[in-house]
Amino acid sequence: MSKAMTHFAGRFADKVMVVTGAAQGIGRGVALRAAAEGAQVLLVDRAAFVADVAAEIGAAAHAFVADLESHDGAAAMVARAMDVSGRIDILVNNVGGAIRMRPFAEFTPEQIDAEIRRSLMPTMYCCHAVLSPMLAQGSGTIVNVSSNATRGIRRGPYSAAKGGINALTQSLAMEYGEQGIRVVATAPGGTSA
């Protein structure tokens, strides 16, 4: 374990964290690091190989396959986390990513819908689904992964979706802060596998 990781060892001890989009990329990295820092982690993805990441972590991790582009998928994710752990302390909404990059005029209506469905709706649905157990326990943290590309070019629908995540984050933070629920966002730049 690196010196930096040793400094944070135990930061998430006794915490239950749900990480969406955890089969690869940012989600995988968050899940690995959170488990190294003591979290019990539920890794969620629509790709079945999310189970491989959970196996890499070991006993502190469980995998769950769900399509979070539907509210039913988000509700099933929350139900699974509650069945496994009885609580959700932290939700990391990481699902999303630009499907196409091209001038906005060249997007078809179906492509616009697909971009919004992929990069906004999973966060919207997961926030909605997790609020009930967090309100019942009187605490929780929701971390929404936005993007520094909200003002990017050649990705208008994706930029709009991530801008929507920023607005949702601010709205929920103001609405639920006094009830013990913290809602924040992070806006990473480009990443590679």
C-alpha positions in Angstrom: 0.0 0.0 0.0 1.4 3.4 -0.9 2.1 6.1 1.7 -0.8 8.1 0.4 -3.2 5.2 0.7 -1.9 4.3 4.2 -2.8 7.9 5.3 -6.4 7.2 4.3 -6.6 3.6 5.5 -9.8 3.2 7.4 -11.5 6.4 6.2 -14.5 4.4 5.0 -14.5 1.8 7.8 -18.0 0.7 8.7 -19.4 2.5 5.7 -21.5 1.0 2.9 -20.8 2.5 -0.5 -22.6 1.8 -3.8 -20.6 2.6 -6.9 -22.4 2.6 -10.3 -20.5 2.0 -13.6 -18.1 0.0 -11.5 -17.0 -2.6 -14.1 -14.3 -0.3 -15.6 -12.8 3.2 -15.7 -13.6 5.7 -13.0 -16.1 3.5 -11.3 -13.7 0.6 -11.0 -11.0 2.8 -9.6 -13.4 4.3 -7.0 -14.6 0.9 -5.9 -11.0 -0.5 -5.5 -9.9 2.6 -3.6 -13.0 2.7 -1.3 -12.5 -1.0 -0.4 -8.8 -0.4 0.3 -9.9 2.4 2.7 -12.3 0.1 4.5 -15.7 0.4 2.7 -18.1 -2.4 2.1 -18.8 -1.9 -1.6 -21.7 -2.9 -3.9 -20.4 -2.6 -7.4 -23.2 -2.0 -10.0 -22.9 -2.2 -13.8 -24.9 -3.6 -16.7 -21.8 -5.5 -17.7 -21.6 -8.9 -16.1 -17.8 -8.6 -15.7 -18.4 -6.3 -12.8 -18.3 -9.6 -10.8 -14.6 -9.9 -11.8 -13.9 -6.5 -10.1 -15.8 -7.6 -7.0 -13.8 -10.8 -6.9 -10.6 -8.8 -7.2 -11.6 -6.8 -4.1 -12.7 -9.9 -2.1 -15.1 -10.3 0.8 -15.7 -6.6 1.2 -17.4 -6.4 -2.2 -20.6 -7.6 -3.9 -21.5 -7.3 -7.5 -24.9 -6.5 -9.0 -25.9 -6.3 -12.6 -28.5 -3.7 -13.5 -29.4 -1.4 -16.3 -29.6 2.0 -14.5 -31.2 3.7 -17.5 -34.5 2.6 -16.0 -36.0 3.5 -12.7 -36.6 -0.2 -12.1 -32.9 -0.9 -12.4 -32.1 1.8 -9.9 -34.7 0.6 -7.5 -33.4 -3.0 -7.8 -29.9 -1.7 -7.0 -31.0 0.0 -3.9 -33.0 -3.1 -2.8 -30.0 -5.3 -3.3 -27.8 -2.9 -1.3 -30.3 -2.9 1.5 -30.6 -6.7 1.4 -26.8 -7.2 1.6 -25.9 -4.4 4.1 -29.1 -2.9 5.6 -28.0 0.6 4.8 -26.4 2.8 2.2 -24.0 5.5 3.5 -22.5 6.6 0.2 -23.8 6.4 -3.4 -21.4 7.2 -6.2 -23.3 7.9 -9.4 -20.7 7.2 -12.1 -22.7 5.8 -15.0 -22.5 7.9 -18.2 -20.2 8.9 -21.0 -20.4 10.4 -24.4 -21.6 8.0 -27.1 -20.8 10.2 -30.1 -18.8 13.3 -30.7 -19.9 15.4 -33.7 -21.4 18.8 -34.5 -24.8 19.1 -32.9 -26.6 19.6 -36.2 -25.5 16.1 -37.2 -27.1 14.3 -34.3 -30.4 12.5 -35.0 -33.2 12.8 -32.5 -32.7 9.2 -31.5 -29.0 9.9 -30.9 -29.8 12.9 -28.7 -32.3 10.8 -26.7 -29.6 8.0 -26.3 -27.0 10.5 -25.0 -29.4 12.0 -22.4 -30.7 8.5 -21.4 -27.1 7.3 -20.8 -25.6 10.3 -19.1 -28.4 11.9 -17.1 -31.1 9.4 -16.4 -29.1 6.9 -14.4 -28.0 9.6 -12.0 -31.5 11.0 -11.8 -33.1 7.5 -11.1 -30.4 6.4 -8.6 -30.7 9.7 -6.6 -34.5 9.2 -6.5 -34.2 5.5 -5.5 -31.6 6.0 -2.7 -33.3 8.9 -1.0 -35.9 6.8 0.8 -33.3 4.7 2.8 -31.1 7.7 3.4 -34.0 9.7 4.7 -35.0 6.8 6.9 -31.5 6.5 8.4 -31.1 10.3 8.6 -27.8 10.4 6.8 -26.0 9.7 3.6 -23.8 11.2 0.9 -24.5 11.2 -2.8 -21.6 11.9 -5.1 -22.6 12.6 -8.7 -19.9 12.3 -11.4 -20.4 15.3 -13.8 -17.8 16.4 -16.3 -15.6 19.3 -17.2 -17.1 19.0 -20.7 -20.4 20.8 -19.9 -19.1 23.5 -22.1 -17.5 21.2 -24.6 -18.0 21.3 -28.3 -19.1 18.4 -30.6 -20.9 16.8 -27.7 -24.0 19.0 -27.1 -26.3 16.3 -25.8 -23.7 14.9 -23.4 -22.8 18.4 -22.2 -26.5 19.1 -21.6 -26.8 15.8 -19.6 -23.9 16.6 -17.4 -25.1 20.2 -16.9 -28.4 18.6 -15.8 -26.4 16.6 -13.3 -24.9 19.8 -11.9 -28.4 21.3 -11.6 -29.8 18.2 -9.9 -26.9 18.1 -7.5 -27.5 21.7 -6.4 -31.2 21.2 -6.1 -30.9 18.0 -4.0 -28.2 19.5 -1.8 -30.5 22.4 -0.9 -33.5 20.3 -0.5 -32.1 17.5 1.6 -29.1 19.1 3.4 -31.0 19.8 6.6 -32.1 16.2 6.7 -28.6 14.9 6.9 -28.0 14.1 3.3 -25.1 15.6 1.6 -25.2 15.8 -2.2 -22.0 16.8 -4.1 -20.6 16.5 -7.6 -17.2 16.0 -9.1 -16.2 17.0 -12.7 -13.3 15.0 -14.0 -11.7 15.6 -17.3 -10.9 12.9 -19.9 -9.7 9.5 -18.7 -8.2 6.5 -20.3 -8.6 2.8 -19.5 
